[in-house]
Amino acid sequence: MRSEAPTGRPGEPPVLASLAASPWAWRALAVATLVAAGLCATFFLDGHTAYGAAWALVATAWATFTALLWHRHLAGHGRP
């Protein structure tokens, strides 16, 4: 079940598929996730709980999207 957004031209890949085709997209997002996790830890250790919780939410969302792109990238190379 793949839901692809319709594009103006037939045969044109959707935006997410082109991101998943590049190994650098999910790698860059993985680095950004690590930075967000570091900010989360820094804010928690500094006593700013609200900012730490906000960055924890951001890091979790980015990690989820990174995993999605990584799995789509692997699926594009014939791996399960």
Protein Blocks (a to p, Z undefined) as FASTA:
>chain_A
ZZddddfbehiacfklmmmmpmklmmmmmmmmmmmmmmmmmmmmnopaklmmmmmmmmmm
mmmmmmmmmmmmmmmnopZZ
